[in-house]
Amino acid sequence: MKICLIIDDYLPHSIKVGAKMMHELGVQFVKMGHSVTVITPDDTLSKRFEITELDGVTVCHFRSGEIKNVSKLKRAINETLLSYNAWRACKDYLQQNPHELIVYYSPSIFWGQLVNKLKKLWGASSYLILRDFFPQWVIDNGILSEHSPITSYFRFFERLSYQAADTIAIQSPKNLEWFAKTSGTHKPLELLYNWASNTPILEQSNYYRKKLGLENKVVYFYGGNIGHAQDMMNIVRLAKNMLSIENIHFVLVGKGDEFDLVQQAIKIENLKNMTLLPAVSQAEFKAMLSEFDVGLFSLHRDHTTHNFPGKLLAYMVQSIPILGSVNIDNDLQEVIENAQAGYVTVNGEDDKLFENACKLQDEVLRKLMGQNSKKLLHDTFSVEVAVDKILDFYNQQKTKG
């Protein structure tokens, strides 16, 4: 079978978890004997269209304006043009290479027009992997008003994206319940957790520990977006509360709209137990993670949706325990704690977060929870589980047709 994957960011240059997940999905499809094409924008292209190959996956790059780490206005304009630019650049190739299944990833919300064109052209089934309820999370955080014309604009394209899907896959049970009640779409919904391939790095050199002077420390590591949705000051408060514990150090790696805020807080609070580093490649991220002890995450307490950060999968792959904060009633807390893979508190419960962080100083406990973390990945969040779900969807569509 020929499968078309559509995403706004892809390897090898991306540092985003979504790009990594979709590539692992594509590679797994290839291993099973399927042919996979990825359609993705590239703001560095001098020509309109280019085809490359990565690990057996054919990648169709089309020229696009920047959509990552740029102003909100510039990003909105360039994302709005994604479907148009993709069709304009890839039209000949797509007309000559029909596919049976389209799998598209959100964010971005602007793929609906392209997916509809391809469905009509190929007679293909379409499967939306919905990982980000935009613009809802922006509204929750007070960045946009529910009744703003800008919100209405985004809602229009959000609806187009949903309408183009034969099935919409949601990343957690409570998100599924929330989406069913609030989205207004009557499309079939199903649960599809995030996933990762089980390929840990076995690092022996302790290069980063030596480089950062952390050889005798318990290192709490955060890797990924350092932005408003993560409420990074939550982690800053934890580091401040743990300043007196000499054997603990925090390492934060990434980029985002709160990077400067964290950098400033480290200086103002004199957080000698925290190191902030810019984003690195996926390979370097994995190498760093292989040396450290605890995986950190944080979600803003005002979210009404229930995100499952992709970085947790990288922590599970490396068999390390998880420590984090979520918004109220997020079922991620239950998933991690039932598996005894780490500790999760509600954002704002600083005393409980501090208490849990202190527990993870214990090496025996970290090892046990790390083993449970790896088992949780294998049982629930593996790429094989994700592929089986998507192929089940396709087979059901064939039966209906």
C-alpha positions as CSV (number, residue, x, y, z in Angstrom):
1,M,0.0,0.0,0.0
2,K,1.1,3.6,-0.7
3,I,0.8,5.9,2.4
4,C,1.1,9.7,2.3
5,L,2.1,11.4,5.5
6,I,1.6,15.2,5.8
7,I,3.3,17.3,8.5
8,D,4.6,20.9,8.8
9,D,8.0,19.8,10.1
10,Y,10.2,16.8,9.4
11,L,13.6,15.2,10.0
12,P,16.5,15.4,9.8
13,H,16.6,19.1,10.5
14,S,13.7,19.4,12.8
15,I,14.0,19.2,16.6
16,K,10.3,18.8,17.1
17,V,8.8,15.7,18.7
18,G,6.1,15.5,16.1
19,A,8.6,15.3,13.3
20,K,10.4,12.4,15.1
21,M,7.1,10.6,15.7
22,M,6.0,10.9,12.1
23,H,9.3,9.7,10.8
24,E,9.3,6.7,13.1
25,L,5.7,6.0,11.9
26,G,6.9,6.1,8.3
27,V,9.9,3.9,9.0
28,Q,7.7,1.3,10.7
29,F,5.3,1.3,7.7
30,V,8.3,0.8,5.4
31,K,9.5,-2.2,7.5
32,M,6.0,-3.7,7.0
33,G,6.4,-3.5,3.2
34,H,4.4,-0.3,2.5
35,S,5.6,2.6,0.4
36,V,5.6,6.0,2.3
37,T,5.7,9.5,1.0
38,V,6.0,12.6,3.3
39,I,4.8,16.0,2.2
40,T,6.4,18.8,4.2
41,P,7.4,22.5,3.9
42,D,11.0,23.7,3.7
43,D,11.8,27.4,4.2
44,T,15.4,26.9,3.0
45,L,14.6,25.6,-0.5
46,S,15.7,27.8,-3.4
47,K,13.6,25.8,-5.8
48,R,9.9,25.1,-5.5
49,F,10.1,21.3,-5.0
50,E,12.6,18.7,-4.0
51,I,12.5,15.0,-3.4
52,T,14.9,13.3,-0.9
53,E,14.9,9.9,0.9
54,L,15.5,9.2,4.6
55,D,15.6,5.6,6.0
56,G,13.5,4.3,3.1
57,V,10.9,7.1,3.3
58,T,10.4,9.4,0.3
59,V,10.3,13.0,1.4
60,C,8.7,15.7,-0.9
61,H,9.8,19.1,0.3
62,F,8.0,22.2,-1.0
63,R,9.1,25.8,-0.7
64,S,7.4,27.7,2.1
65,G,7.7,30.8,4.2
66,E,9.0,30.3,7.8
67,I,6.5,28.9,10.3
68,K,8.8,28.2,13.3
69,N,10.2,30.7,15.7
70,V,9.0,33.7,13.9
71,S,6.4,36.4,14.7
72,K,2.8,35.3,15.3
73,L,1.6,37.3,12.2
74,K,4.3,35.9,9.9
75,R,3.6,32.4,11.1
76,A,-0.2,32.8,10.6
77,I,0.3,34.0,7.1
78,N,2.8,31.3,6.1
79,E,0.8,28.5,7.7
80,T,-2.4,29.7,5.9
81,L,-0.6,29.2,2.6
82,L,0.7,25.7,3.4
83,S,-2.0,23.8,1.5
84,Y,-1.8,26.2,-1.5
85,N,2.0,26.1,-1.7
86,A,2.1,22.3,-1.2
87,W,-0.4,21.7,-4.1
88,R,1.3,24.3,-6.3
89,A,4.7,22.7,-5.9
90,C,3.9,19.0,-5.7
91,K,0.9,18.8,-8.1
92,D,2.6,17.0,-10.9
93,Y,4.2,14.4,-8.6
94,L,1.0,13.9,-6.6
95,Q,-1.1,13.4,-9.8
96,Q,1.3,10.8,-11.1
97,N,1.7,8.9,-7.7
98,P,-1.7,8.0,-6.2
99,H,-1.8,6.8,-2.6
100,E,-4.4,4.8,-0.7
101,L,-4.1,6.3,2.7
102,I,-3.4,9.9,3.9
103,V,-2.2,10.4,7.5
104,Y,-1.9,14.1,8.5
105,Y,-0.7,15.7,11.7
106,S,-2.0,18.7,13.6
107,P,-0.5,21.1,14.4
108,S,-0.8,22.6,11.8
109,I,-4.6,23.2,11.4
110,F,-4.1,24.4,7.8
111,W,-3.9,21.0,5.9
112,G,-7.6,20.6,5.3
113,Q,-7.7,22.0,1.8
114,L,-4.8,19.9,0.6
115,V,-6.2,16.7,2.2
116,N,-9.6,17.3,0.5
117,K,-7.9,17.7,-2.9
118,L,-5.9,14.5,-2.5
119,K,-8.9,12.5,-1.3
120,K,-10.8,13.5,-4.4
121,L,-7.7,12.9,-6.7
122,W,-6.8,9.5,-5.3
123,G,-10.1,8.2,-3.7
124,A,-8.0,7.8,-0.5
125,S,-9.0,7.4,3.1
126,S,-7.8,10.2,5.5
127,Y,-6.7,9.9,9.1
128,L,-6.0,13.0,11.3
129,I,-3.6,12.7,14.1
130,L,-4.7,15.6,16.3
131,R,-2.1,16.5,18.9
132,D,-2.9,20.2,19.6
133,F,-6.2,21.8,20.1
134,F,-5.4,25.1,18.5
135,P,-6.8,27.8,18.9
136,Q,-8.3,26.5,22.2
137,W,-5.1,26.4,24.2
138,V,-4.4,30.0,23.1
139,I,-7.8,31.1,24.4
140,D,-7.3,29.2,27.7
141,N,-4.0,31.1,28.3
142,G,-5.6,34.5,27.6
143,I,-3.7,35.2,24.4
144,L,-6.8,35.4,22.3
145,S,-10.4,36.1,23.1
146,E,-13.0,33.4,22.2
147,H,-14.9,36.1,20.3
148,S,-12.0,37.7,18.5
149,P,-12.1,37.9,14.7
150,I,-8.6,36.3,14.7
151,T,-10.1,33.4,16.7
152,S,-12.9,33.0,14.1
153,Y,-10.3,32.9,11.3
154,F,-8.4,30.1,13.0
155,R,-11.7,28.3,13.9
156,F,-12.6,28.3,10.1
157,F,-9.4,26.4,9.2
158,E,-9.7,24.2,12.2
159,R,-13.1,23.0,11.0
160,L,-11.7,22.5,7.5
161,S,-9.1,20.2,8.9
162,Y,-11.6,18.2,10.8
163,Q,-14.0,17.9,7.8
164,A,-11.2,16.5,5.7
165,A,-10.7,13.5,8.1
166,D,-12.5,10.2,7.9
167,T,-11.4,9.6,11.5
168,I,-9.8,11.9,14.0
169,A,-7.3,10.3,16.5
170,I,-7.0,12.0,19.9
171,Q,-4.1,11.5,22.3
172,S,-5.8,10.7,25.6
173,P,-9.1,9.4,27.0
174,K,-10.1,12.7,28.7
175,N,-9.1,14.7,25.6
176,L,-11.3,12.4,23.6
177,E,-14.2,12.9,25.9
178,W,-13.7,16.7,25.9
179,F,-13.3,16.9,22.1
180,A,-16.5,14.8,21.5
181,K,-18.4,17.3,23.7
182,T,-17.0,20.6,22.4
183,S,-15.7,20.2,18.8
184,G,-19.1,20.1,17.0
185,T,-17.7,17.6,14.5
186,H,-19.6,14.3,13.9
187,K,-16.5,12.6,12.5
188,P,-15.6,9.2,14.1
189,L,-13.1,9.6,16.9
190,E,-10.6,7.2,18.4
191,L,-7.8,7.1,21.0
192,L,-4.3,7.1,19.6
193,Y,-1.5,7.7,22.2
194,N,1.7,9.3,21.2
195,W,4.4,6.8,20.3
196,A,8.2,6.2,20.0
197,S,10.4,3.4,18.6
198,N,12.3,1.5,21.3
199,T,15.8,2.4,20.4
200,P,17.7,3.8,23.4
201,I,21.2,5.2,23.2
202,L,23.7,3.4,25.5
203,E,26.1,6.3,26.4
204,Q,29.2,5.4,28.4
205,S,31.4,8.5,28.0
206,N,29.5,10.9,30.3
207,Y,30.5,13.7,27.9
208,Y,27.8,16.1,28.9
209,R,28.2,15.5,32.6
210,K,31.9,16.3,32.3
211,K,31.3,19.3,30.0
212,L,28.7,20.8,32.4
213,G,30.6,19.8,35.6
214,L,27.8,17.5,36.8
215,E,29.7,14.3,37.4
216,N,28.4,13.8,41.0
217,K,25.0,15.3,40.6
218,V,21.5,13.9,40.2
219,V,20.4,15.6,37.0
220,Y,16.8,16.6,36.3
221,F,16.5,17.1,32.6
222,Y,14.0,19.1,30.5
223,G,14.1,19.0,26.7
224,G,11.7,20.6,24.3
225,N,9.7,23.8,23.9
226,I,10.4,26.5,26.5
227,G,7.1,28.3,26.0
228,H,4.0,29.8,27.5
229,A,2.0,26.6,27.2
230,Q,4.6,24.8,29.4
231,D,4.7,27.5,32.2
232,M,8.5,27.2,32.5
233,M,8.5,29.3,35.7
234,N,7.0,26.3,37.4
235,I,10.3,24.5,36.9
236,V,12.2,27.6,37.9
237,R,10.3,27.7,41.2
238,L,11.2,24.0,41.8
239,A,14.9,24.7,41.2
240,K,14.7,27.7,43.5
241,N,13.2,25.6,46.3
242,M,15.9,23.0,45.8
243,L,18.9,25.4,45.9
244,S,20.0,24.1,49.3
245,I,20.3,20.5,48.1
246,E,23.9,20.4,46.7
247,N,23.8,17.1,44.8
248,I,20.8,18.2,42.5
249,H,21.1,20.1,39.2
250,F,18.6,21.1,36.5
251,V,19.4,21.1,32.8
252,L,16.9,22.7,30.4
253,V,17.4,22.4,26.6
254,G,15.3,23.9,23.9
255,K,13.8,27.1,22.6
256,G,10.5,29.0,22.7
257,D,8.9,32.2,23.8
258,E,9.9,31.8,27.5
259,F,13.6,31.1,26.9
260,D,14.6,34.7,27.7
261,L,12.3,34.7,30.8
262,V,14.0,31.6,32.2
263,Q,17.4,33.0,31.4
264,Q,16.6,36.2,33.3
265,A,15.1,34.3,36.2
266,I,18.3,32.2,36.6
267,K,20.3,35.5,36.9
268,I,17.9,37.3,39.2
269,E,17.4,34.3,41.5
270,N,21.1,33.2,41.2
271,L,20.1,29.7,40.4
272,K,23.4,28.0,40.4
273,N,21.6,24.6,40.2
274,M,20.1,25.3,36.8
275,T,21.7,25.3,33.3
276,L,19.8,26.6,30.3
277,L,21.0,25.6,26.9
278,P,19.7,26.3,23.3
279,A,18.0,23.7,21.2
280,V,20.1,20.8,19.9
281,S,19.6,18.2,17.2
282,Q,17.6,15.0,17.8
283,A,20.8,13.0,17.9
284,E,22.4,15.3,20.5
285,F,19.2,15.4,22.5
286,K,19.2,11.6,22.8
287,A,22.8,11.5,23.7
288,M,22.3,14.1,26.5
289,L,19.2,12.3,27.8
290,S,21.1,9.0,28.0
291,E,23.4,10.5,30.6
292,F,20.9,12.1,32.9
293,D,18.6,10.8,35.7
294,V,15.1,12.3,35.7
295,G,12.9,13.5,32.9
296,L,11.0,16.8,33.6
297,F,7.8,18.2,32.0
298,S,5.4,21.0,32.8
299,L,2.0,22.0,31.5
300,H,0.2,25.3,32.1
301,R,-2.4,25.0,34.8
302,D,-5.0,27.0,32.8
303,H,-5.3,24.4,30.0
304,T,-8.7,23.0,29.6
305,T,-7.4,20.3,27.2
306,H,-5.1,17.4,28.3
307,N,-1.9,17.4,26.4
308,F,0.5,14.5,26.5
309,P,4.0,16.0,25.9
310,G,6.0,14.0,23.3
311,K,9.2,14.5,25.4
312,L,7.9,11.9,27.8
313,L,8.4,9.2,25.2
314,A,12.0,10.1,24.9
315,Y,12.3,9.7,28.7
316,M,10.6,6.3,28.5
317,V,12.9,5.1,25.7
318,Q,15.9,5.8,28.0
319,S,14.3,4.1,31.0
320,I,14.3,7.1,33.3
321,P,11.6,8.2,35.7
322,I,9.3,11.1,35.0
323,L,8.6,14.1,37.2
324,G,6.1,16.8,36.1
325,S,3.1,19.0,36.6
326,V,-0.2,19.0,34.7
327,N,-3.4,21.0,34.5
328,I,-6.3,19.9,36.8
329,D,-7.9,16.6,35.9
330,N,-5.3,15.7,33.2
331,D,-5.4,11.9,32.8
332,L,-1.6,11.9,32.2
333,Q,-1.2,11.9,36.0
334,E,-3.1,8.6,36.3
335,V,-1.3,7.0,33.4
336,I,2.2,7.7,34.8
337,E,1.4,7.1,38.4
338,N,-0.6,3.9,37.9
339,A,2.4,2.5,36.0
340,Q,4.7,3.7,38.8
341,A,6.8,5.4,36.2
342,G,7.2,8.7,38.0
343,Y,5.4,11.4,40.0
344,V,2.9,13.9,38.6
345,T,1.3,16.8,40.5
346,V,-1.1,19.6,39.5
347,N,0.7,22.8,38.5
348,G,0.8,25.1,41.5
349,E,1.2,22.4,44.1
350,D,4.8,23.4,44.6
351,D,5.2,21.6,48.0
352,K,4.2,18.3,46.5
353,L,6.4,18.8,43.4
354,F,9.3,19.6,45.7
355,E,8.6,16.5,47.8
356,N,8.4,14.2,44.8
357,A,11.6,15.7,43.4
358,C,13.4,15.0,46.6
359,K,12.2,11.3,46.6
360,L,13.9,10.9,43.2
361,Q,17.3,11.5,44.8
362,D,17.1,7.8,45.7
363,E,19.0,5.8,43.0
364,V,17.2,2.6,43.7
365,L,13.8,4.2,43.3
366,R,14.9,5.9,40.1
367,K,16.0,2.6,38.7
368,L,12.8,0.9,39.5
369,M,10.6,3.7,38.2
370,G,12.8,3.9,35.1
371,Q,12.2,0.2,34.4
372,N,8.4,0.8,34.8
373,S,8.7,3.8,32.5
374,K,10.2,1.6,29.8
375,K,7.5,-1.0,30.3
376,L,4.8,1.7,29.9
377,L,6.4,2.6,26.5
378,H,6.3,-0.9,25.3
379,D,2.8,-1.7,26.4
380,T,1.1,1.6,25.5
381,F,3.2,4.0,23.6
382,S,5.1,2.0,21.0
383,V,5.2,2.8,17.3
384,E,4.0,-0.7,16.6
385,V,0.8,-0.1,18.5
386,A,0.3,3.2,16.6
387,V,0.8,1.5,13.2
388,D,-1.6,-1.3,14.1
389,K,-4.3,1.2,15.0
390,I,-3.9,3.2,11.8
391,L,-3.9,0.0,9.6
392,D,-7.1,-1.2,11.5
393,F,-8.7,2.1,10.5
394,Y,-7.7,1.7,6.9
395,N,-9.0,-1.9,6.7
396,Q,-12.3,-0.8,8.2
397,Q,-12.6,1.9,5.6
398,K,-12.0,-0.7,2.9
399,T,-14.7,-2.9,4.3
400,K,-17.2,0.0,4.3
401,G,-16.2,1.0,0.7
